[in-house]
Amino acid sequence: MVTGEDLNSMRNVQPFVLTTDELPDYDVKYLGHAKLDEITAYVFSIRPRAIEKGRLYFQGVVWVDDRDLQIVKTEGKTVPEVKGHKDRFNLFPRFTTYREQIDGKFWFPTFTIADDTLYFPDRPVHIKEVIKYTEYKQFKAIPTIRVISEMPPGELDGKPKSAPVKDSPLKK
């Protein structure tokens, strides 16, 4: 059976991204410098500092391109697992996610593979999972700048004049 946590793991943990906002949630340990295919990368161990109820985390190893400073490979698993809490079990397979440089600048996940055995109380279950990420498109926007109203003289220097703005939408 595929649970909501399984889908959350596939969508949000397996294509792991570590933002500056999430960085305080993880312990990051530098493991060294290694060759990975045609590139060289910094290797880090990543694990959650604490587990918040209802939230899934990545725990494993991350390879970061030493030139672009972007994640190029992750290998690990989703945590925490639920084992026997109110007869409910939710186990996650170990996985590897590979990234490729899509636009010549940024590295995006291109596929995730998992081939693992999950040991449930009644029987072991072999899981084989392949997720392909395709059809990346660059998002573009054309900004439009409109002048809604002009500021009265003197407001730009932080000293507003006492004269009210005519036709103000805030005026009742």
Order of alpha helices (4+ residues) and beta strands (2+ residues): alpha-beta-beta-beta-beta-beta-beta-beta-beta-beta
